[in-house]
């Protein structure tokens, strides 16, 4: 083999090797080297991955109780993924606003880490955006809540177990009480300063869930469209405003989508 042929041969090996490496990387065959919190991990190569469609308590939350639950969620995630090989799958959006990779993380046995966190009660569905697995995860969260699994089994974390569930028609009988109000959003509007989610088309005289502009960034984009025609449960204190009952929603955790 002459020198020129040898160089061409080496170049071809490098080219095909790069393709194989690229294909393996695209499959997301990686190793988890660190767990930051319940929904964020670090892979070899120092790549930070934010798990798609799931949210866990924050480690740096100012509330000590929330930090306690966050540590439990982190420990659960670490027990499943730390020092293990994983495979990544993506949606259209590959990076979040902080430059972290957004992905579904599959464990060696084929289980989906994102789903396992919710199924075992160590996190809930991310509510600010809708992903392809959002509905699947909502079912898992509802089952975990109802069965008191994981963090939902702690009375301080899952206050839904002691909050009465009522229909939207009954809301006017429970002023000053904290309840879960169930019904379908049949009308909605957003004035730019406040979003109204109505359970009756006559919105001036019937129960309404209210989201003020100061909290818009916590909720899915255009909540008036996101929640429209959805059967939901709204959790909060029922107050009387202009002769009708309403709940002010300051967090997406107050709204559970049933279907």
C-alpha positions in Angstrom: 0.0 0.0 0.0 1.6 3.3 -1.1 1.5 6.4 1.1 -1.4 8.1 -0.8 -3.6 5.0 -0.6 -2.7 4.6 3.1 -3.8 8.2 3.8 -7.1 7.6 1.9 -7.7 4.4 3.9 -7.2 6.1 7.2 -9.4 9.0 6.2 -12.2 6.5 5.3 -11.8 4.8 8.6 -12.1 8.1 10.4 -15.2 9.1 8.3 -17.1 5.8 9.0 -16.0 5.8 12.6 -17.5 9.3 13.0 -20.8 8.2 11.5 -21.0 5.2 13.9 -20.2 7.5 16.8 -22.7 10.0 15.7 -25.4 7.4 15.3 -24.7 6.0 18.8 -24.8 9.5 20.3 -28.1 10.2 18.6 -29.5 7.1 20.3 -28.5 8.7 23.6 -26.4 5.7 24.9 -24.9 7.5 27.9 -23.9 7.1 31.5 -25.4 9.2 34.3 -22.6 10.6 36.4 -24.5 12.9 38.8 -28.1 13.6 40.0 -28.8 17.3 40.6 -32.4 16.9 41.8 -35.4 14.7 41.2 -35.9 15.9 37.6 -32.3 16.9 36.5 -29.3 14.7 35.9 -25.8 15.0 34.4 -24.4 12.6 31.8 -20.9 11.7 30.8 -19.4 14.7 29.0 -20.9 17.0 31.6 -24.2 17.3 29.7 -27.1 18.4 32.0 -30.5 16.8 31.2 -33.8 18.1 32.3 -36.4 15.3 32.3 -39.3 16.1 30.0 -42.9 16.5 31.2 -42.2 15.8 34.9 -41.6 18.2 37.8 -40.3 17.4 41.3 -39.9 19.6 44.4 -37.1 22.1 44.3 -33.9 21.5 46.3 -33.4 25.3 46.9 -37.0 26.1 47.8 -37.3 28.6 50.7 -39.7 26.3 52.5 -37.9 23.7 54.6 -40.7 21.1 54.2 -40.4 21.4 50.4 -36.7 20.9 50.6 -37.3 17.7 52.6 -39.5 16.3 49.9 -37.0 17.4 47.2 -34.3 15.4 48.9 -36.5 12.3 48.9 -37.3 12.8 45.1 -33.6 13.2 44.4 -32.7 10.0 46.3 -35.4 8.1 44.4 -34.1 9.3 41.0 -30.5 8.6 42.0 -31.4 5.1 43.0 -32.7 4.4 39.5 -30.2 6.1 37.3 -26.9 7.0 38.9 -23.9 5.3 37.3 -26.2 3.5 34.9 -26.3 3.5 31.1 -29.3 5.3 29.7 -30.9 6.1 26.4 -32.4 9.4 25.5 -35.4 10.3 23.3 -36.3 13.9 22.4 -39.3 16.0 21.4 -39.0 18.9 18.9 -37.6 21.3 21.5 -34.1 20.0 22.4 -32.9 22.7 24.9 -34.6 24.7 27.6 -34.0 28.4 28.4 -31.0 27.4 30.6 -29.3 25.4 27.9 -30.1 22.0 29.4 -31.0 19.1 27.2 -34.7 18.2 27.4 -35.2 14.4 27.1 -37.0 11.3 28.0 -34.5 9.0 29.8 -34.8 5.3 29.4 -33.2 3.0 31.9 -31.3 -0.2 31.0 -34.4 -2.4 31.4 -36.3 -0.2 29.1 -38.3 1.6 31.8 -38.9 5.3 31.3 -37.4 7.3 34.2 -39.7 10.2 33.7 -42.7 8.0 34.1 -41.3 6.0 37.0 -40.9 9.2 39.0 -44.6 10.1 38.6 -45.8 6.5 39.0 -44.0 6.2 42.3 -45.2 9.5 43.6 -42.0 11.5 43.6 -43.1 14.1 41.1 -46.0 15.5 39.2 -46.8 16.3 35.6 -45.0 19.5 34.2 -47.9 21.8 33.6 -46.5 24.8 31.7 -46.2 22.9 28.4 -47.9 20.0 26.8 -45.7 17.1 25.5 -46.5 13.9 23.6 -46.6 11.9 26.9 -48.4 14.5 29.0 -51.8 12.7 29.0 -50.1 9.4 29.8 -48.3 11.0 32.7 -51.5 12.6 34.0 -53.0 9.2 34.4 -50.0 8.0 36.4 -50.1 11.1 38.6 -53.8 10.7 39.3 -53.3 7.0 40.3 -50.3 7.9 42.5 -52.4 10.7 44.3 -55.4 8.4 44.8 -53.3 5.6 46.2 -51.1 7.8 48.4 -47.9 6.6 46.7 -44.5 8.1 47.5 -44.7 11.7 48.6 -48.5 11.7 48.1 -48.7 9.5 51.2 -47.4 12.2 53.4 -50.2 14.4 54.8 -48.0 17.5 54.6 -47.4 16.9 50.9 -50.8 15.7 49.8 -53.4 17.9 51.3 -56.0 16.7 48.7 -56.7 13.7 50.9 -58.4 15.9 53.6 -59.9 18.5 51.2 -63.6 17.9 50.3 -64.4 17.2 46.7 -67.5 19.1 45.4 -69.1 19.9 42.1 -68.9 23.4 40.7 -72.7 23.8 41.4 -72.0 23.4 45.1 -69.2 25.9 45.3 -71.6 28.7 46.6 -72.4 26.6 49.7 -68.7 26.5 50.8 -67.5 30.1 51.1 -64.4 30.4 53.2 -63.6 26.7 52.8 -60.7 25.0 51.0 -62.2 22.5 48.5 -61.5 20.7 45.3 -64.2 21.9 42.8 -64.8 19.5 39.8 -66.4 20.4 36.5 -65.7 21.2 32.8 -64.4 24.5 31.6 -67.1 25.5 29.1 -66.1 29.2 28.7 -62.9 31.2 29.2 -61.4 34.5 28.4 -58.2 36.4 29.0 -58.2 40.2 29.3 -54.4 40.4 29.6 -54.7 41.3 33.2 -56.7 38.3 34.3 -57.8 34.9 32.9 -61.2 33.5 33.7 -62.0 29.8 33.6 -65.8 29.4 33.7 -67.8 26.3 34.5 -71.1 27.8 33.1 -71.6 30.0 30.0 -73.3 32.5 32.2 -69.9 33.5 33.8 -71.4 36.5 35.7 -73.4 34.3 38.1 -71.6 31.0 38.4 -68.3 29.5 39.8 -65.1 30.8 38.2 -61.4 30.0 38.5 -59.3 33.1 38.2 -55.6 33.5 37.2 -54.0 36.9 37.5 -51.4 38.2 35.1 -48.7 38.2 37.8 -48.9 34.4 37.8 -49.3 33.8 34.0 -45.7 32.7 33.7 -46.3 29.8 36.0 -49.1 28.3 33.8 -49.2 26.9 30.3 -49.1 29.5 27.5 -52.6 30.9 26.9 -54.3 29.1 29.8 -57.7 30.2 28.5 -57.2 27.9 25.5 -55.2 25.2 27.3 -57.9 24.5 29.9 -60.9 25.1 27.6 -63.2 22.1 27.3 -61.2 20.2 29.9 -62.7 18.4 32.9 -60.7 19.6 35.8 -60.5 19.9 39.6 -59.6 23.3 41.0 -58.2 23.3 44.5 -58.2 26.3 46.8 -60.1 28.6 49.1 -63.6 29.5 47.8 -64.3 33.2 48.1 -67.3 35.3 47.3 -66.7 38.0 44.6 -69.5 40.1 43.2 -72.1 37.6 44.4 -70.6 34.5 43.0 -68.0 31.9 44.1 -64.5 31.8 42.8 -61.0 30.4 43.5 -57.9 32.3 42.7 -55.2 30.1 41.2 -51.7 31.1 41.9 -50.0 27.8 41.0 -50.7 25.2 38.3 -50.6 22.6 41.1 -54.1 23.8 42.0 -55.5 22.5 38.7 -55.8 18.8 38.0 -56.9 17.9 34.5 -59.0 14.8 34.5 -59.6 14.6 30.8 
